[in-house]
Amino acid sequence: MEEVSVRELRTCAGQIFDRVEGGQSMAITRGGHPVARLSPIRTTRLSAAALVKRWKDIPLVDADPLRDNIGGLLELNL
């Protein structure tokens, strides 16, 4: 993993983030010691059909009992 100093990160942030966006991970160093890791966020895009399939079997929630339960836990009258 490549190392980048905090100073380099401040002065070349745009270039560094372009590289991270391209898939590269980097260790951020301060005084020569690693203090953080900068890595791309892995996201997967789901199709509409995949989303429908994922959510179709989720049970319905009755809002009134849920609200009463939360209110009781928080000692509120909702």
NUFI-594771 format. One record per atom (N, C-alpha, C, O): residue number from 1; residue in three letters; chain; atom name; x, y, z. Coordinates in nm, 4 decimals. Example, Ala and Ser with C-alpha at 12.3 -4.5 7.8 and 13.67 -1.06 7.14 Angstrom:
marlo vofi 1; guti ALA; gufi A; segu N; east 1.3190; north -0.5690; up 0.7800
marlo vofi 1; guti ALA; gufi A; segu CA; east 1.2300; north -0.4500; up 0.7800
marlo vofi 1; guti ALA; gufi A; segu C; east 1.3200; north -0.3300; up 0.7800
marlo vofi 1; guti ALA; gufi A; segu O; east 1.4236; north -0.3319; up 0.8465
marlo vofi 2; guti SER; gufi A; segu N; east 1.2850; north -0.2250; up 0.7080
marlo vofi 2; guti SER; gufi A; segu CA; east 1.3670; north -0.1060; up 0.7140
marlo vofi 2; guti SER; gufi A; segu C; east 1.2900; north 0.0030; up 0.7870
marlo vofi 2; guti SER; gufi A; segu O; east 1.3409; north 0.1138; up 0.8039
//
This chain:
marlo vofi 1; guti MET; gufi A; segu N; east 0.0850; north -0.1172; up 0.0000
marlo vofi 1; guti MET; gufi A; segu CA; east 0.0000; north 0.0000; up 0.0000
marlo vofi 1; guti MET; gufi A; segu C; east 0.0895; north 0.1235; up 0.0000
marlo vofi 1; guti MET; gufi A; segu O; east 0.1858; north 0.1322; up 0.0763
marlo vofi 2; guti GLU; gufi A; segu N; east 0.0572; north 0.2155; up -0.0841
marlo vofi 2; guti GLU; gufi A; segu CA; east 0.1350; north 0.3388; up -0.0941
marlo vofi 2; guti GLU; gufi A; segu C; east 0.1096; north 0.4275; up 0.0276
marlo vofi 2; guti GLU; gufi A; segu O; east -0.0002; north 0.4282; up 0.0833
marlo vofi 3; guti GLU; gufi A; segu N; east 0.2114; north 0.5016; up 0.0676
marlo vofi 3; guti GLU; gufi A; segu CA; east 0.1980; north 0.5949; up 0.1792
marlo vofi 3; guti GLU; gufi A; segu C; east 0.1968; north 0.7382; up 0.1280
marlo vofi 3; guti GLU; gufi A; segu O; east 0.2696; north 0.7726; up 0.0349
marlo vofi 4; guti VAL; gufi A; segu N; east 0.1139; north 0.8207; up 0.1895
marlo vofi 4; guti VAL; gufi A; segu CA; east 0.1029; north 0.9624; up 0.1554
marlo vofi 4; guti VAL; gufi A; segu C; east 0.1040; north 1.0393; up 0.2865
marlo vofi 4; guti VAL; gufi A; segu O; east 0.0299; north 1.0061; up 0.3790
marlo vofi 5; guti SER; gufi A; segu N; east 0.1875; north 1.1417; up 0.2947
marlo vofi 5; guti SER; gufi A; segu CA; east 0.1923; north 1.2201; up 0.4181
marlo vofi 5; guti SER; gufi A; segu C; east 0.0721; north 1.3142; up 0.4258
marlo vofi 5; guti SER; gufi A; segu O; east 0.0084; north 1.3446; up 0.3249
marlo vofi 6; guti VAL; gufi A; segu N; east 0.0430; north 1.3590; up 0.5460
marlo vofi 6; guti VAL; gufi A; segu CA; east -0.0657; north 1.4541; up 0.5652
marlo vofi 6; guti VAL; gufi A; segu C; east -0.0403; north 1.5789; up 0.4818
marlo vofi 6; guti VAL; gufi A; segu O; east -0.1328; north 1.6360; up 0.4240
marlo vofi 7; guti ARG; gufi A; segu N; east 0.0849; north 1.6203; up 0.4760
marlo vofi 7; guti ARG; gufi A; segu CA; east 0.1197; north 1.7388; up 0.3966
marlo vofi 7; guti ARG; gufi A; segu C; east 0.0894; north 1.7174; up 0.2484
marlo vofi 7; guti ARG; gufi A; segu O; east 0.0325; north 1.8046; up 0.1827
marlo vofi 8; guti GLU; gufi A; segu N; east 0.1281; north 1.5995; up 0.1959
marlo vofi 8; guti GLU; gufi A; segu CA; east 0.0980; north 1.5676; up 0.0559
marlo vofi 8; guti GLU; gufi A; segu C; east -0.0530; north 1.5630; up 0.0323
marlo vofi 8; guti GLU; gufi A; segu O; east -0.1019; north 1.6083; up -0.0712
marlo vofi 9; guti LEU; gufi A; segu N; east -0.1257; north 1.5081; up 0.1289
marlo vofi 9; guti LEU; gufi A; segu CA; east -0.2707; north 1.5010; up 0.1160
marlo vofi 9; guti LEU; gufi A; segu C; east -0.3311; north 1.6401; up 0.1062
marlo vofi 9; guti LEU; gufi A; segu O; east -0.4221; north 1.6636; up 0.0266
marlo vofi 10; guti ARG; gufi A; segu N; east -0.2802; north 1.7329; up 0.1877
marlo vofi 10; guti ARG; gufi A; segu CA; east -0.3322; north 1.8706; up 0.1824
marlo vofi 10; guti ARG; gufi A; segu C; east -0.3013; north 1.9382; up 0.0492
marlo vofi 10; guti ARG; gufi A; segu O; east -0.3862; north 2.0071; up -0.0074
marlo vofi 11; guti THR; gufi A; segu N; east -0.1808; north 1.9185; up 0.0002
marlo vofi 11; guti THR; gufi A; segu CA; east -0.1415; north 1.9915; up -0.1201
marlo vofi 11; guti THR; gufi A; segu C; east -0.1858; north 1.9242; up -0.2504
marlo vofi 11; guti THR; gufi A; segu O; east -0.2002; north 1.9910; up -0.3528
marlo vofi 12; guti CYS; gufi A; segu N; east -0.2071; north 1.7939; up -0.2470
marlo vofi 12; guti CYS; gufi A; segu CA; east -0.2412; north 1.7204; up -0.3707
marlo vofi 12; guti CYS; gufi A; segu C; east -0.3704; north 1.6409; up -0.3544
marlo vofi 12; guti CYS; gufi A; segu O; east -0.3854; north 1.5342; up -0.4139
marlo vofi 13; guti ALA; gufi A; segu N; east -0.4625; north 1.6915; up -0.2751
marlo vofi 13; guti ALA; gufi A; segu CA; east -0.5834; north 1.6154; up -0.2428
marlo vofi 13; guti ALA; gufi A; segu C; east -0.6595; north 1.5710; up -0.3667
marlo vofi 13; guti ALA; gufi A; segu O; east -0.7038; north 1.4564; up -0.3739
marlo vofi 14; guti GLY; gufi A; segu N; east -0.6750; north 1.6586; up -0.4629
marlo vofi 14; guti GLY; gufi A; segu CA; east -0.7498; north 1.6235; up -0.5831
marlo vofi 14; guti GLY; gufi A; segu C; east -0.6903; north 1.5045; up -0.6561
marlo vofi 14; guti GLY; gufi A; segu O; east -0.7624; north 1.4127; up -0.6952
marlo vofi 15; guti GLN; gufi A; segu N; east -0.5595; north 1.5059; up -0.6742
marlo vofi 15; guti GLN; gufi A; segu CA; east -0.4910; north 1.3960; up -0.7431
marlo vofi 15; guti GLN; gufi A; segu C; east -0.4996; north 1.2662; up -0.6616
marlo vofi 15; guti GLN; gufi A; segu O; east -0.5207; north 1.1581; up -0.7166
marlo vofi 16; guti ILE; gufi A; segu N; east -0.4832; north 1.2792; up -0.5312
marlo vofi 16; guti ILE; gufi A; segu CA; east -0.4886; north 1.1610; up -0.4450
marlo vofi 16; guti ILE; gufi A; segu C; east -0.6279; north 1.1002; up -0.4476
marlo vofi 16; guti ILE; gufi A; segu O; east -0.6419; north 0.9783; up -0.4578
marlo vofi 17; guti PHE; gufi A; segu N; east -0.7312; north 1.1835; up -0.4385
marlo vofi 17; guti PHE; gufi A; segu CA; east -0.8676; north 1.1305; up -0.4418
marlo vofi 17; guti PHE; gufi A; segu C; east -0.9010; north 1.0704; up -0.5776
marlo vofi 17; guti PHE; gufi A; segu O; east -0.9793; north 0.9757; up -0.5850
marlo vofi 18; guti ASP; gufi A; segu N; east -0.8432; north 1.1232; up -0.6852
marlo vofi 18; guti ASP; gufi A; segu CA; east -0.8629; north 1.0621; up -0.8169
marlo vofi 18; guti ASP; gufi A; segu C; east -0.8069; north 0.9201; up -0.8174
marlo vofi 18; guti ASP; gufi A; segu O; east -0.8688; north 0.8288; up -0.8720
marlo vofi 19; guti ARG; gufi A; segu N; east -0.6905; north 0.9016; up -0.7570
marlo vofi 19; guti ARG; gufi A; segu CA; east -0.6293; north 0.7694; up -0.7524
marlo vofi 19; guti ARG; gufi A; segu C; east -0.7109; north 0.6737; up -0.6655
marlo vofi 19; guti ARG; gufi A; segu O; east -0.7271; north 0.5566; up -0.6996
marlo vofi 20; guti VAL; gufi A; segu N; east -0.7617; north 0.7240; up -0.5537
marlo vofi 20; guti VAL; gufi A; segu CA; east -0.8453; north 0.6409; up -0.4668
marlo vofi 20; guti VAL; gufi A; segu C; east -0.9744; north 0.6044; up -0.5386
marlo vofi 20; guti VAL; gufi A; segu O; east -1.0201; north 0.4903; up -0.5318
marlo vofi 21; guti GLU; gufi A; segu N; east -1.0324; north 0.7012; up -0.6067
marlo vofi 21; guti GLU; gufi A; segu CA; east -1.1544; north 0.6749; up -0.6824
marlo vofi 21; guti GLU; gufi A; segu C; east -1.1297; north 0.5685; up -0.7901
marlo vofi 21; guti GLU; gufi A; segu O; east -1.2201; north 0.4934; up -0.8269
marlo vofi 22; guti GLY; gufi A; segu N; east -1.0077; north 0.5638; up -0.8389
marlo vofi 22; guti GLY; gufi A; segu CA; east -0.9692; north 0.4635; up -0.9375
marlo vofi 22; guti GLY; gufi A; segu C; east -0.9426; north 0.3259; up -0.8779
marlo vofi 22; guti GLY; gufi A; segu O; east -0.9141; north 0.2313; up -0.9513
marlo vofi 23; guti GLY; gufi A; segu N; east -0.9516; north 0.3137; up -0.7462
marlo vofi 23; guti GLY; gufi A; segu CA; east -0.9376; north 0.1831; up -0.6821
marlo vofi 23; guti GLY; gufi A; segu C; east -0.8168; north 0.1644; up -0.5937
marlo vofi 23; guti GLY; gufi A; segu O; east -0.8017; north 0.0589; up -0.5323
marlo vofi 24; guti GLN; gufi A; segu N; east -0.7302; north 0.2639; up -0.5854
marlo vofi 24; guti GLN; gufi A; segu CA; east -0.6076; north 0.2511; up -0.5061
marlo vofi 24; guti GLN; gufi A; segu C; east -0.6329; north 0.2881; up -0.3612
marlo vofi 24; guti GLN; gufi A; segu O; east -0.7051; north 0.3838; up -0.3334
marlo vofi 25; guti SER; gufi A; segu N; east -0.5740; north 0.2131; up -0.2681
marlo vofi 25; guti SER; gufi A; segu CA; east -0.5790; north 0.2463; up -0.1255
marlo vofi 25; guti SER; gufi A; segu C; east -0.4454; north 0.3054; up -0.0842
marlo vofi 25; guti SER; gufi A; segu O; east -0.3416; north 0.2706; up -0.1404
marlo vofi 26; guti MET; gufi A; segu N; east -0.4478; north 0.3946; up 0.0138
marlo vofi 26; guti MET; gufi A; segu CA; east -0.3255; north 0.4607; up 0.0601
marlo vofi 26; guti MET; gufi A; segu C; east -0.3254; north 0.4715; up 0.2112
marlo vofi 26; guti MET; gufi A; segu O; east -0.4300; north 0.4869; up 0.2742
marlo vofi 27; guti ALA; gufi A; segu N; east -0.2062; north 0.4632; up 0.2680
marlo vofi 27; guti ALA; gufi A; segu CA; east -0.1881; north 0.4887; up 0.4108
marlo vofi 27; guti ALA; gufi A; segu C; east -0.1506; north 0.6350; up 0.4259
marlo vofi 27; guti ALA; gufi A; segu O; east -0.0618; north 0.6843; up 0.3563
marlo vofi 28; guti ILE; gufi A; segu N; east -0.2173; north 0.7038; up 0.5157
marlo vofi 28; guti ILE; gufi A; segu CA; east -0.1853; north 0.8437; up 0.5447
marlo vofi 28; guti ILE; gufi A; segu C; east -0.0901; north 0.8438; up 0.6638
marlo vofi 28; guti ILE; gufi A; segu O; east -0.1178; north 0.7830; up 0.7672
marlo vofi 29; guti THR; gufi A; segu N; east 0.0225; north 0.9130; up 0.6477
marlo vofi 29; guti THR; gufi A; segu CA; east 0.1232; north 0.9140; up 0.7535
marlo vofi 29; guti THR; gufi A; segu C; east 0.1390; north 1.0532; up 0.8132
marlo vofi 29; guti THR; gufi A; segu O; east 0.1178; north 1.1548; up 0.7469
marlo vofi 30; guti ARG; gufi A; segu N; east 0.1768; north 1.0541; up 0.9402
marlo vofi 30; guti ARG; gufi A; segu CA; east 0.2115; north 1.1784; up 1.0091
marlo vofi 30; guti ARG; gufi A; segu C; east 0.3433; north 1.1507; up 1.0810
marlo vofi 30; guti ARG; gufi A; segu O; east 0.3527; north 1.0596; up 1.1633
marlo vofi 31; guti GLY; gufi A; segu N; east 0.4437; north 1.2301; up 1.0491
marlo vofi 31; guti GLY; gufi A; segu CA; east 0.5751; north 1.2088; up 1.1090
marlo vofi 31; guti GLY; gufi A; segu C; east 0.6336; north 1.0734; up 1.0719
marlo vofi 31; guti GLY; gufi A; segu O; east 0.7115; north 1.0161; up 1.1481
marlo vofi 32; guti GLY; gufi A; segu N; east 0.5963; north 1.0222; up 0.9553
marlo vofi 32; guti GLY; gufi A; segu CA; east 0.6493; north 0.8945; up 0.9095
marlo vofi 32; guti GLY; gufi A; segu C; east 0.5761; north 0.7717; up 0.9613
marlo vofi 32; guti GLY; gufi A; segu O; east 0.6115; north 0.6593; up 0.9258
marlo vofi 33; guti HIS; gufi A; segu N; east 0.4738; north 0.7916; up 1.0456
marlo vofi 33; guti HIS; gufi A; segu CA; east 0.3991; north 0.6794; up 1.1025
marlo vofi 33; guti HIS; gufi A; segu C; east 0.2577; north 0.6768; up 1.0458
marlo vofi 33; guti HIS; gufi A; segu O; east 0.1914; north 0.7803; up 1.0403
marlo vofi 34; guti PRO; gufi A; segu N; east 0.2113; north 0.5604; up 1.0038
marlo vofi 34; guti PRO; gufi A; segu CA; east 0.0750; north 0.5509; up 0.9503
marlo vofi 34; guti PRO; gufi A; segu C; east -0.0288; north 0.5851; up 1.0571
marlo vofi 34; guti PRO; gufi A; segu O; east -0.0222; north 0.5353; up 1.1695
marlo vofi 35; guti VAL; gufi A; segu N; east -0.1244; north 0.6703; up 1.0208
marlo vofi 35; guti VAL; gufi A; segu CA; east -0.2306; north 0.7094; up 1.1152
marlo vofi 35; guti VAL; gufi A; segu C; east -0.3702; north 0.6817; up 1.0603
marlo vofi 35; guti VAL; gufi A; segu O; east -0.4668; north 0.6798; up 1.1366
marlo vofi 36; guti ALA; gufi A; segu N; east -0.3825; north 0.6605; up 0.9305
marlo vofi 36; guti ALA; gufi A; segu CA; east -0.5139; north 0.6365; up 0.8714
marlo vofi 36; guti ALA; gufi A; segu C; east -0.4975; north 0.5655; up 0.7383
marlo vofi 36; guti ALA; gufi A; segu O; east -0.3890; north 0.5615; up 0.6803
marlo vofi 37; guti ARG; gufi A; segu N; east -0.6073; north 0.5101; up 0.6920
marlo vofi 37; guti ARG; gufi A; segu CA; east -0.6087; north 0.4460; up 0.5607
marlo vofi 37; guti ARG; gufi A; segu C; east -0.7168; north 0.5130; up 0.4766
marlo vofi 37; guti ARG; gufi A; segu O; east -0.8292; north 0.5337; up 0.5223
marlo vofi 38; guti LEU; gufi A; segu N; east -0.6814; north 0.5457; up 0.3554
marlo vofi 38; guti LEU; gufi A; segu CA; east -0.7747; north 0.6059; up 0.2606
marlo vofi 38; guti LEU; gufi A; segu C; east -0.7991; north 0.5016; up 0.1529
marlo vofi 38; guti LEU; gufi A; segu O; east -0.7069; north 0.4625; up 0.0812
marlo vofi 39; guti SER; gufi A; segu N; east -0.9234; north 0.4567; up 0.1416
marlo vofi 39; guti SER; gufi A; segu CA; east -0.9542; north 0.3533; up 0.0433
marlo vofi 39; guti SER; gufi A; segu C; east -1.0898; north 0.3805; up -0.0196
marlo vofi 39; guti SER; gufi A; segu O; east -1.1741; north 0.4474; up 0.0401
marlo vofi 40; guti PRO; gufi A; segu N; east -1.1110; north 0.3285; up -0.1401
marlo vofi 40; guti PRO; gufi A; segu CA; east -1.2374; north 0.3529; up -0.2086
marlo vofi 40; guti PRO; gufi A; segu C; east -1.3527; north 0.2824; up -0.1383
marlo vofi 40; guti PRO; gufi A; segu O; east -1.3352; north 0.1767; up -0.0777
marlo vofi 41; guti ILE; gufi A; segu N; east -1.4687; north 0.3417; up -0.1474
marlo vofi 41; guti ILE; gufi A; segu CA; east -1.5896; north 0.2795; up -0.0955
marlo vofi 41; guti ILE; gufi A; segu C; east -1.6431; north 0.1888; up -0.2050
marlo vofi 41; guti ILE; gufi A; segu O; east -1.6664; north 0.2322; up -0.3178
marlo vofi 42; guti ARG; gufi A; segu N; east -1.6617; north 0.0650; up -0.1709
marlo vofi 42; guti ARG; gufi A; segu CA; east -1.7132; north -0.0314; up -0.2674
marlo vofi 42; guti ARG; gufi A; segu C; east -1.8655; north -0.0234; up -0.2675
marlo vofi 42; guti ARG; gufi A; segu O; east -1.9299; north -0.0489; up -0.1657
marlo vofi 43; guti THR; gufi A; segu N; east -1.9211; north 0.0112; up -0.3796
marlo vofi 43; guti THR; gufi A; segu CA; east -2.0667; north 0.0170; up -0.3905
marlo vofi 43; guti THR; gufi A; segu C; east -2.1111; north -0.0751; up -0.5031
marlo vofi 43; guti THR; gufi A; segu O; east -2.0445; north -0.0882; up -0.6058
marlo vofi 44; guti THR; gufi A; segu N; east -2.2224; north -0.1366; up -0.4813
marlo vofi 44; guti THR; gufi A; segu CA; east -2.2810; north -0.2178; up -0.5860
marlo vofi 44; guti THR; gufi A; segu C; east -2.4170; north -0.1585; up -0.6190
marlo vofi 44; guti THR; gufi A; segu O; east -2.4961; north -0.1273; up -0.5300
marlo vofi 45; guti ARG; gufi A; segu N; east -2.4420; north -0.1441; up -0.7438
marlo vofi 45; guti ARG; gufi A; segu CA; east -2.5692; north -0.0900; up -0.7883
marlo vofi 45; guti ARG; gufi A; segu C; east -2.6631; north -0.2054; up -0.8201
marlo vofi 45; guti ARG; gufi A; segu O; east -2.6285; north -0.2976; up -0.8941
marlo vofi 46; guti LEU; gufi A; segu N; east -2.7825; north -0.1983; up -0.7627
marlo vofi 46; guti LEU; gufi A; segu CA; east -2.8809; north -0.3022; up -0.7866
marlo vofi 46; guti LEU; gufi A; segu C; east -2.9831; north -0.2552; up -0.8878
marlo vofi 46; guti LEU; gufi A; segu O; east -3.0201; north -0.1378; up -0.8911
marlo vofi 47; guti SER; gufi A; segu N; east -3.0274; north -0.3461; up -0.9686
marlo vofi 47; guti SER; gufi A; segu CA; east -3.1322; north -0.3139; up -1.0643
marlo vofi 47; guti SER; gufi A; segu C; east -3.2649; north -0.3018; up -0.9903
marlo vofi 47; guti SER; gufi A; segu O; east -3.2768; north -0.3454; up -0.8758
marlo vofi 48; guti ALA; gufi A; segu N; east -3.3633; north -0.2432; up -1.0550
marlo vofi 48; guti ALA; gufi A; segu CA; east -3.4964; north -0.2306; up -0.9949
marlo vofi 48; guti ALA; gufi A; segu C; east -3.5521; north -0.3680; up -0.9613
marlo vofi 48; guti ALA; gufi A; segu O; east -3.6140; north -0.3860; up -0.8564
marlo vofi 49; guti ALA; gufi A; segu N; east -3.5308; north -0.4646; up -1.0489
marlo vofi 49; guti ALA; gufi A; segu CA; east -3.5811; north -0.6001; up -1.0244
marlo vofi 49; guti ALA; gufi A; segu C; east -3.5150; north -0.6617; up -0.9008
marlo vofi 49; guti ALA; gufi A; segu O; east -3.5815; north -0.7293; up -0.8223
marlo vofi 50; guti ALA; gufi A; segu N; east -3.3857; north -0.6391; up -0.8833
marlo vofi 50; guti ALA; gufi A; segu CA; east -3.3151; north -0.6923; up -0.7665
marlo vofi 50; guti ALA; gufi A; segu C; east -3.3649; north -0.6261; up -0.6382
marlo vofi 50; guti ALA; gufi A; segu O; east -3.3777; north -0.6923; up -0.5352
marlo vofi 51; guti LEU; gufi A; segu N; east -3.3928; north -0.4965; up -0.6439
marlo vofi 51; guti LEU; gufi A; segu CA; east -3.4465; north -0.4273; up -0.5262
marlo vofi 51; guti LEU; gufi A; segu C; east -3.5848; north -0.4794; up -0.4890
marlo vofi 51; guti LEU; gufi A; segu O; east -3.6131; north -0.5019; up -0.3713
marlo vofi 52; guti VAL; gufi A; segu N; east -3.6703; north -0.4986; up -0.5880
marlo vofi 52; guti VAL; gufi A; segu CA; east -3.8040; north -0.5517; up -0.5612
marlo vofi 52; guti VAL; gufi A; segu C; east -3.7931; north -0.6904; up -0.4993
marlo vofi 52; guti VAL; gufi A; segu O; east -3.8634; north -0.7206; up -0.4029
marlo vofi 53; guti LYS; gufi A; segu N; east -3.7061; north -0.7747; up -0.5534
marlo vofi 53; guti LYS; gufi A; segu CA; east -3.6879; north -0.9101; up -0.5003
marlo vofi 53; guti LYS; gufi A; segu C; east -3.6384; north -0.9059; up -0.3557
marlo vofi 53; guti LYS; gufi A; segu O; east -3.6842; north -0.9837; up -0.2719
marlo vofi 54; guti ARG; gufi A; segu N; east -3.5456; north -0.8156; up -0.3267
marlo vofi 54; guti ARG; gufi A; segu CA; east -3.4888; north -0.8054; up -0.1929
marlo vofi 54; guti ARG; gufi A; segu C; east -3.5929; north -0.7600; up -0.0906
marlo vofi 54; guti ARG; gufi A; segu O; east -3.5918; north -0.8073; up 0.0231
marlo vofi 55; guti TRP; gufi A; segu N; east -3.6820; north -0.6698; up -0.1288
marlo vofi 55; guti TRP; gufi A; segu CA; east -3.7748; north -0.6086; up -0.0339
marlo vofi 55; guti TRP; gufi A; segu C; east -3.9153; north -0.6666; up -0.0352
marlo vofi 55; guti TRP; gufi A; segu O; east -3.9972; north -0.6271; up 0.0477
marlo vofi 56; guti LYS; gufi A; segu N; east -3.9468; north -0.7590; up -0.1261
marlo vofi 56; guti LYS; gufi A; segu CA; east -4.0849; north -0.8044; up -0.1402
marlo vofi 56; guti LYS; gufi A; segu C; east -4.1351; north -0.8858; up -0.0219
marlo vofi 56; guti LYS; gufi A; segu O; east -4.2559; north -0.8879; up 0.0021
marlo vofi 57; guti ASP; gufi A; segu N; east -4.0494; north -0.9520; up 0.0524
marlo vofi 57; guti ASP; gufi A; segu CA; east -4.0922; north -1.0370; up 0.1633
marlo vofi 57; guti ASP; gufi A; segu C; east -4.0804; north -0.9707; up 0.3000
marlo vofi 57; guti ASP; gufi A; segu O; east -4.0974; north -1.0371; up 0.4022
marlo vofi 58; guti ILE; gufi A; segu N; east -4.0520; north -0.8428; up 0.3033
marlo vofi 58; guti ILE; gufi A; segu CA; east -4.0421; north -0.7730; up 0.4314
marlo vofi 58; guti ILE; gufi A; segu C; east -4.1837; north -0.7543; up 0.4865
marlo vofi 58; guti ILE; gufi A; segu O; east -4.2719; north -0.7061; up 0.4156
marlo vofi 59; guti PRO; gufi A; segu N; east -4.2054; north -0.7922; up 0.6121
marlo vofi 59; guti PRO; gufi A; segu CA; east -4.3408; north -0.7811; up 0.6677
marlo vofi 59; guti PRO; gufi A; segu C; east -4.3809; north -0.6350; up 0.6888
marlo vofi 59; guti PRO; gufi A; segu O; east -4.2973; north -0.5479; up 0.7130
marlo vofi 60; guti LEU; gufi A; segu N; east -4.5108; north -0.6117; up 0.6788
marlo vofi 60; guti LEU; gufi A; segu CA; east -4.5636; north -0.4778; up 0.7060
marlo vofi 60; guti LEU; gufi A; segu C; east -4.5556; north -0.4502; up 0.8555
marlo vofi 60; guti LEU; gufi A; segu O; east -4.5652; north -0.5423; up 0.9366
marlo vofi 61; guti VAL; gufi A; segu N; east -4.5383; north -0.3259; up 0.8914
marlo vofi 61; guti VAL; gufi A; segu CA; east -4.5294; north -0.2854; up 1.0310
marlo vofi 61; guti VAL; gufi A; segu C; east -4.6504; north -0.1996; up 1.0629
marlo vofi 61; guti VAL; gufi A; segu O; east -4.6799; north -0.1029; up 0.9927
marlo vofi 62; guti ASP; gufi A; segu N; east -4.7207; north -0.2366; up 1.1705
marlo vofi 62; guti ASP; gufi A; segu CA; east -4.8343; north -0.1567; up 1.2170
marlo vofi 62; guti ASP; gufi A; segu C; east -4.7767; north -0.0401; up 1.2980
marlo vofi 62; guti ASP; gufi A; segu O; east -4.7174; north -0.0614; up 1.4038
marlo vofi 63; guti ALA; gufi A; segu N; east -4.7936; north 0.0803; up 1.2495
marlo vofi 63; guti ALA; gufi A; segu CA; east -4.7289; north 0.1977; up 1.3081
marlo vofi 63; guti ALA; gufi A; segu C; east -4.7772; north 0.2293; up 1.4494
marlo vofi 63; guti ALA; gufi A; segu O; east -4.6973; north 0.2728; up 1.5323
marlo vofi 64; guti ASP; gufi A; segu N; east -4.9045; north 0.2088; up 1.4791
marlo vofi 64; guti ASP; gufi A; segu CA; east -4.9572; north 0.2462; up 1.6112
marlo vofi 64; guti ASP; gufi A; segu C; east -4.8921; north 0.1686; up 1.7257
marlo vofi 64; guti ASP; gufi A; segu O; east -4.8439; north 0.2312; up 1.8201
marlo vofi 65; guti PRO; gufi A; segu N; east -4.8886; north 0.0353; up 1.7216
marlo vofi 65; guti PRO; gufi A; segu CA; east -4.8190; north -0.0357; up 1.8295
marlo vofi 65; guti PRO; gufi A; segu C; east -4.6703; north -0.0026; up 1.8367
marlo vofi 65; guti PRO; gufi A; segu O; east -4.6132; north 0.0057; up 1.9454
marlo vofi 66; guti LEU; gufi A; segu N; east -4.6086; north 0.0160; up 1.7216
marlo vofi 66; guti LEU; gufi A; segu CA; east -4.4673; north 0.0526; up 1.7209
marlo vofi 66; guti LEU; gufi A; segu C; east -4.4460; north 0.1872; up 1.7893
marlo vofi 66; guti LEU; gufi A; segu O; east -4.3550; north 0.2025; up 1.8708
marlo vofi 67; guti ARG; gufi A; segu N; east -4.5302; north 0.2845; up 1.7558
marlo vofi 67; guti ARG; gufi A; segu CA; east -4.5214; north 0.4170; up 1.8172
marlo vofi 67; guti ARG; gufi A; segu C; east -4.5429; north 0.4086; up 1.9684
marlo vofi 67; guti ARG; gufi A; segu O; east -4.4719; north 0.4733; up 2.0454
marlo vofi 68; guti ASP; gufi A; segu N; east -4.6419; north 0.3281; up 2.0107
marlo vofi 68; guti ASP; gufi A; segu CA; east -4.6675; north 0.3114; up 2.1541
marlo vofi 68; guti ASP; gufi A; segu C; east -4.5494; north 0.2474; up 2.2242
marlo vofi 68; guti ASP; gufi A; segu O; east -4.5122; north 0.2875; up 2.3345
marlo vofi 69; guti ASN; gufi A; segu N; east -4.4908; north 0.1480; up 2.1599
marlo vofi 69; guti ASN; gufi A; segu CA; east -4.3764; north 0.0798; up 2.2175
marlo vofi 69; guti ASN; gufi A; segu C; east -4.2589; north 0.1753; up 2.2328
marlo vofi 69; guti ASN; gufi A; segu O; east -4.1956; north 0.1794; up 2.3383
marlo vofi 70; guti ILE; gufi A; segu N; east -4.2291; north 0.2518; up 2.1286
marlo vofi 70; guti ILE; gufi A; segu CA; east -4.1191; north 0.3483; up 2.1354
marlo vofi 70; guti ILE; gufi A; segu C; east -4.1492; north 0.4550; up 2.2396
marlo vofi 70; guti ILE; gufi A; segu O; east -4.0619; north 0.4926; up 2.3178
marlo vofi 71; guti GLY; gufi A; segu N; east -4.2726; north 0.5037; up 2.2407
marlo vofi 71; guti GLY; gufi A; segu CA; east -4.3107; north 0.6042; up 2.3399
marlo vofi 71; guti GLY; gufi A; segu C; east -4.2951; north 0.5526; up 2.4812
marlo vofi 71; guti GLY; gufi A; segu O; east -4.2501; north 0.6253; up 2.5697
marlo vofi 72; guti GLY; gufi A; segu N; east -4.3324; north 0.4261; up 2.5032
marlo vofi 72; guti GLY; gufi A; segu CA; east -4.3163; north 0.3662; up 2.6362
marlo vofi 72; guti GLY; gufi A; segu C; east -4.1700; north 0.3548; up 2.6757
marlo vofi 72; guti GLY; gufi A; segu O; east -4.1339; north 0.3796; up 2.7907
marlo vofi 73; guti LEU; gufi A; segu N; east -4.0864; north 0.3172; up 2.5804
marlo vofi 73; guti LEU; gufi A; segu CA; east -3.9437; north 0.3077; up 2.6094
marlo vofi 73; guti LEU; gufi A; segu C; east -3.8835; north 0.4438; up 2.6415
marlo vofi 73; guti LEU; gufi A; segu O; east -3.7960; north 0.4557; up 2.7273
marlo vofi 74; guti LEU; gufi A; segu N; east -3.9313; north 0.5454; up 2.5720
marlo vofi 74; guti LEU; gufi A; segu CA; east -3.8771; north 0.6802; up 2.5918
marlo vofi 74; guti LEU; gufi A; segu C; east -3.9578; north 0.7605; up 2.6931
marlo vofi 74; guti LEU; gufi A; segu O; east -3.9266; north 0.8758; up 2.7227
marlo vofi 75; guti GLU; gufi A; segu N; east -4.0627; north 0.6963; up 2.7458
marlo vofi 75; guti GLU; gufi A; segu CA; east -4.1519; north 0.7607; up 2.8419
marlo vofi 75; guti GLU; gufi A; segu C; east -4.2111; north 0.8892; up 2.7851
marlo vofi 75; guti GLU; gufi A; segu O; east -4.2119; north 0.9939; up 2.8499
marlo vofi 76; guti LEU; gufi A; segu N; east -4.2606; north 0.8780; up 2.6619
marlo vofi 76; guti LEU; gufi A; segu CA; east -4.3224; north 0.9921; up 2.5939
marlo vofi 76; guti LEU; gufi A; segu C; east -4.4659; north 0.9556; up 2.5574
marlo vofi 76; guti LEU; gufi A; segu O; east -4.5008; north 0.8380; up 2.5465
marlo vofi 77; guti ASN; gufi A; segu N; east -4.5458; north 1.0551; up 2.5394
marlo vofi 77; guti ASN; gufi A; segu CA; east -4.6799; north 1.0348; up 2.4845
marlo vofi 77; guti ASN; gufi A; segu C; east -4.6776; north 1.0810; up 2.3399
marlo vofi 77; guti ASN; gufi A; segu O; east -4.6803; north 1.2009; up 2.3121
marlo vofi 78; guti LEU; gufi A; segu N; east -4.6726; north 0.9856; up 2.2483
marlo vofi 78; guti LEU; gufi A; segu CA; east -4.6652; north 1.0214; up 2.1067
marlo vofi 78; guti LEU; gufi A; segu C; east -4.8014; north 1.0124; up 2.0446
marlo vofi 78; guti LEU; gufi A; segu O; east -4.8168; north 1.0387; up 1.9253
//
